[in-house]
Amino acid sequence: MTKKYIYIAIVGSLAFSASSCKKSLDQPILGTYEADKYFNSLANATAGVNAAYVPLNYTDAFANEVWVLGDVASDDAVKGGLAGDQADIDNINNFNILNTNAAVEGVWGRYYDGISKANFVIGGLTDANKAVPDASKATIVGQAKFLRAYYYFTLTNSYGDIPLRLQVATADNLGAPAVPQAQIYAQIEKDCTDAAAALPTTWSGADAGRATKGAALALLAKTYLFEQKWALAASTAQQVEALGIYSLTNKFTDNFTAATKNNTEAIFSILHTAGLSPKQGNGLNQAFAPRGALNGYGFFQPTQSLVDNFEKSTGGVDDPRLDYTVARAGHPYFDVAYDPTWSNTGYMTKKQIQPLSEIPVSTKGDGNLNVEAIRFADVLLIEAEALNESGSSPAALIPLNKIRKRARESYLYDSSLGSPTVPAGLLPDITTTSQASLRDIIRKERRSELAMEFGRFYDIIRYGSAYATNAMKDIPNFSYANNKFFPIPQSERQTNPLLGK
């Protein structure tokens, strides 16, 4: 019998926030490795799981285009940039989407690469492996299972029914049929449950930034939400809250400011650090910044529809999250004046952007901001929605109003708003217990709170045909039946004959 070898290329590693780990963990590991021989030390096992984090990063904004599928495809953003530049993003924007589209191809390949790296770790650290201590093995496999779940969550919500690969691809198993989305969700549930049981609530020192129990539970709650398993979504979100280590920051912007990026609201962050070689900085800082003197590319521009979603007080005062999220005329763009001619829509995103005082023009593409993949505000909104949909509308008011309270109380903590008191009638607590009315309010709140964080399109689709058709009514060619999922890339169909043509 011929022995079958499993090979994988491990390239790169996880960029941690603690400088003490830079030399030991940030060095690329290049080559191919036989799984049953590679995991012969804790150091190798750690390097293997570090590599599984790498596809999450945004060191190159155009290599990880989840922002395109998750937001440019929605009513929240348009491509921006120069006409004709990155034409396939425009095609996403206008729903002229072929299965050779670069963004569609790129997200598929990158996230399945992450799955392959996670599978390599899980397959190499079985009970039979005695080279790695059991306690370390459990947390490393727990991280790999969380990452596999995270990649599959993005992939199935982007592409629908997809191949489920739980082993590293070999020459013998490259072909894999697409399975129903319910089967993908079931695997995500299992991986998140296993990860939550194995992972610690916090990491410290050189391990800061790794997946935690809270991250696994939060992703599990979000998975239940997308499956409309309302009671499970609510109770799992409450488990995250019950850990007692997460809370909303006083300032909404603490989640999008380099000096305060590692805070009580961050449940799972994609870490970026400027000034390293090889590069570990956030490339979105340049991709989304204005063109011209600020050395940006001008992509990812908010729409008027998004701006209109933010509430005003009875006296006409805007929800402060609007100007924390969107750059617009008459308001500063960090440390420079904003020019609305920078944008085709008149607006630019402020999330994922750093002021010139932090990242100058000369190093614009090497930002220092994390991308908050899961934050506590999302968990509270999951809880609110799930409680309302499960018939517990009065209980849903509690997490919902926590979000609104933090937003309006920006005035108590941010002197730049010009007043130390909350304007009358601004974002008052919601009191209605009508399920239908509360459903609309929660959806609107979710859009304002999580705007430009790469998830709006997935929400639009899960809300159903009527909501999606109305939300996307001004977007050319959109059809809920035809466009609820992006096409499986042609490159995958060519190498995987079980998918058909």
ChimeraX attribute file (.defattr): number of C-alpha atoms within 10 A of each C-alpha:
attribute: neighborCount
match mode: 1-to-1
recipient: residues
	/A:1	3
	/A:2	4
	/A:3	5
	/A:4	10
	/A:5	11
	/A:6	18
	/A:7	18
	/A:8	19
	/A:9	17
	/A:10	21
	/A:11	19
	/A:12	22
	/A:13	23
	/A:14	27
	/A:15	28
	/A:16	23
	/A:17	19
	/A:18	14
	/A:19	11
	/A:20	12
	/A:21	15
	/A:22	15
	/A:23	8
	/A:24	11
	/A:25	21
	/A:26	21
	/A:27	16
	/A:28	14
	/A:29	16
	/A:30	11
	/A:31	10
	/A:32	13
	/A:33	16
	/A:34	15
	/A:35	18
	/A:36	16
	/A:37	9
	/A:38	16
	/A:39	24
	/A:40	16
	/A:41	15
	/A:42	15
	/A:43	12
	/A:44	15
	/A:45	22
	/A:46	20
	/A:47	25
	/A:48	27
	/A:49	26
	/A:50	26
	/A:51	25
	/A:52	28
	/A:53	25
	/A:54	24
	/A:55	25
	/A:56	21
	/A:57	22
	/A:58	24
	/A:59	23
	/A:60	18
	/A:61	19
	/A:62	19
	/A:63	17
	/A:64	21
	/A:65	23
	/A:66	25
	/A:67	22
	/A:68	27
	/A:69	24
	/A:70	23
	/A:71	26
	/A:72	30
	/A:73	27
	/A:74	26
	/A:75	22
	/A:76	26
	/A:77	29
	/A:78	23
	/A:79	27
	/A:80	25
	/A:81	23
	/A:82	14
	/A:83	9
	/A:84	9
	/A:85	13
	/A:86	16
	/A:87	14
	/A:88	20
	/A:89	28
	/A:90	21
	/A:91	17
	/A:92	23
	/A:93	24
	/A:94	19
	/A:95	18
	/A:96	15
	/A:97	20
	/A:98	17
	/A:99	16
	/A:100	16
	/A:101	19
	/A:102	21
	/A:103	25
	/A:104	26
	/A:105	20
	/A:106	18
	/A:107	25
	/A:108	23
	/A:109	18
	/A:110	18
	/A:111	25
	/A:112	20
	/A:113	19
	/A:114	23
	/A:115	28
	/A:116	21
	/A:117	29
	/A:118	32
	/A:119	25
	/A:120	30
	/A:121	32
	/A:122	25
	/A:123	17
	/A:124	23
	/A:125	23
	/A:126	15
	/A:127	10
	/A:128	7
	/A:129	15
	/A:130	13
	/A:131	13
	/A:132	20
	/A:133	11
	/A:134	14
	/A:135	9
	/A:136	14
	/A:137	24
	/A:138	21
	/A:139	20
	/A:140	27
	/A:141	26
	/A:142	30
	/A:143	32
	/A:144	29
	/A:145	29
	/A:146	30
	/A:147	28
	/A:148	28
	/A:149	27
	/A:150	24
	/A:151	23
	/A:152	24
	/A:153	24
	/A:154	19
	/A:155	22
	/A:156	20
	/A:157	23
	/A:158	24
	/A:159	18
	/A:160	21
	/A:161	19
	/A:162	21
	/A:163	22
	/A:164	19
	/A:165	20
	/A:166	15
	/A:167	17
	/A:168	21
	/A:169	17
	/A:170	13
	/A:171	10
	/A:172	7
	/A:173	11
	/A:174	14
	/A:175	18
	/A:176	16
	/A:177	16
	/A:178	18
	/A:179	14
	/A:180	14
	/A:181	19
	/A:182	13
	/A:183	15
	/A:184	24
	/A:185	21
	/A:186	14
	/A:187	19
	/A:188	26
	/A:189	22
	/A:190	16
	/A:191	23
	/A:192	29
	/A:193	19
	/A:194	19
	/A:195	29
	/A:196	26
	/A:197	16
	/A:198	22
	/A:199	23
	/A:200	15
	/A:201	16
	/A:202	15
	/A:203	13
	/A:204	9
	/A:205	12
	/A:206	16
	/A:207	16
	/A:208	17
	/A:209	22
	/A:210	24
	/A:211	28
	/A:212	25
	/A:213	24
	/A:214	27
	/A:215	28
	/A:216	33
	/A:217	27
	/A:218	30
	/A:219	28
	/A:220	28
	/A:221	30
	/A:222	26
	/A:223	22
	/A:224	24
	/A:225	22
	/A:226	20
	/A:227	16
	/A:228	15
	/A:229	16
	/A:230	22
	/A:231	20
	/A:232	21
	/A:233	30
	/A:234	27
	/A:235	15
	/A:236	22
	/A:237	29
	/A:238	19
	/A:239	15
	/A:240	23
	/A:241	19
	/A:242	11
	/A:243	11
	/A:244	9
	/A:245	13
	/A:246	18
	/A:247	16
	/A:248	20
	/A:249	17
	/A:250	17
	/A:251	19
	/A:252	24
	/A:253	18
	/A:254	18
	/A:255	24
	/A:256	22
	/A:257	18
	/A:258	19
	/A:259	12
	/A:260	14
	/A:261	20
	/A:262	22
	/A:263	15
	/A:264	17
	/A:265	23
	/A:266	24
	/A:267	30
	/A:268	23
	/A:269	21
	/A:270	22
	/A:271	28
	/A:272	26
	/A:273	21
	/A:274	19
	/A:275	13
	/A:276	13
	/A:277	9
	/A:278	10
	/A:279	17
	/A:280	26
	/A:281	27
	/A:282	28
	/A:283	27
	/A:284	29
	/A:285	28
	/A:286	27
	/A:287	23
	/A:288	25
	/A:289	27
	/A:290	25
	/A:291	17
	/A:292	10
	/A:293	7
	/A:294	17
	/A:295	17
	/A:296	19
	/A:297	20
	/A:298	23
	/A:299	27
	/A:300	26
	/A:301	29
	/A:302	30
	/A:303	21
	/A:304	14
	/A:305	13
	/A:306	17
	/A:307	18
	/A:308	11
	/A:309	16
	/A:310	19
	/A:311	19
	/A:312	16
	/A:313	15
	/A:314	12
	/A:315	10
	/A:316	12
	/A:317	14
	/A:318	17
	/A:319	20
	/A:320	20
	/A:321	20
	/A:322	21
	/A:323	18
	/A:324	16
	/A:325	24
	/A:326	22
	/A:327	25
	/A:328	23
	/A:329	13
	/A:330	10
	/A:331	13
	/A:332	13
	/A:333	21
	/A:334	15
	/A:335	10
	/A:336	11
	/A:337	13
	/A:338	19
	/A:339	18
	/A:340	16
	/A:341	11
	/A:342	18
	/A:343	21
	/A:344	18
	/A:345	16
	/A:346	18
	/A:347	24
	/A:348	28
	/A:349	25
	/A:350	25
	/A:351	22
	/A:352	26
	/A:353	25
	/A:354	24
	/A:355	19
	/A:356	15
	/A:357	9
	/A:358	13
	/A:359	18
	/A:360	15
	/A:361	15
	/A:362	10
	/A:363	17
	/A:364	25
	/A:365	26
	/A:366	24
	/A:367	28
	/A:368	26
	/A:369	29
	/A:370	25
	/A:371	23
	/A:372	20
	/A:373	19
	/A:374	20
	/A:375	22
	/A:376	25
	/A:377	25
	/A:378	20
	/A:379	26
	/A:380	27
	/A:381	26
	/A:382	29
	/A:383	31
	/A:384	27
	/A:385	29
	/A:386	28
	/A:387	24
	/A:388	25
	/A:389	21
	/A:390	17
	/A:391	15
	/A:392	16
	/A:393	22
	/A:394	16
	/A:395	14
	/A:396	27
	/A:397	22
	/A:398	16
	/A:399	20
	/A:400	24
	/A:401	19
	/A:402	15
	/A:403	22
	/A:404	18
	/A:405	16
	/A:406	18
	/A:407	20
	/A:408	23
	/A:409	20
	/A:410	23
	/A:411	19
	/A:412	15
	/A:413	14
	/A:414	15
	/A:415	10
	/A:416	9
	/A:417	13
	/A:418	8
	/A:419	13
	/A:420	14
	/A:421	13
	/A:422	13
	/A:423	17
	/A:424	12
	/A:425	14
	/A:426	22
	/A:427	25
	/A:428	12
	/A:429	15
	/A:430	15
	/A:431	12
	/A:432	13
	/A:433	17
	/A:434	12
	/A:435	19
	/A:436	12
	/A:437	10
	/A:438	23
	/A:439	18
	/A:440	12
	/A:441	16
	/A:442	20
	/A:443	15
	/A:444	14
	/A:445	19
	/A:446	21
	/A:447	20
	/A:448	20
	/A:449	20
	/A:450	17
	/A:451	24
	/A:452	25
	/A:453	19
	/A:454	21
	/A:455	22
	/A:456	23
	/A:457	24
	/A:458	20
	/A:459	18
	/A:460	24
	/A:461	22
	/A:462	16
	/A:463	12
	/A:464	12
	/A:465	15
	/A:466	11
	/A:467	15
	/A:468	21
	/A:469	17
	/A:470	10
	/A:471	17
	/A:472	19
	/A:473	13
	/A:474	12
	/A:475	15
	/A:476	11
	/A:477	15
	/A:478	19
	/A:479	15
	/A:480	17
	/A:481	9
	/A:482	11
	/A:483	16
	/A:484	21
	/A:485	18
	/A:486	22
	/A:487	18
	/A:488	21
	/A:489	21
	/A:490	16
	/A:491	13
	/A:492	18
	/A:493	15
	/A:494	12
	/A:495	12
	/A:496	17
	/A:497	13
	/A:498	14
	/A:499	17
	/A:500	10
	/A:501	9
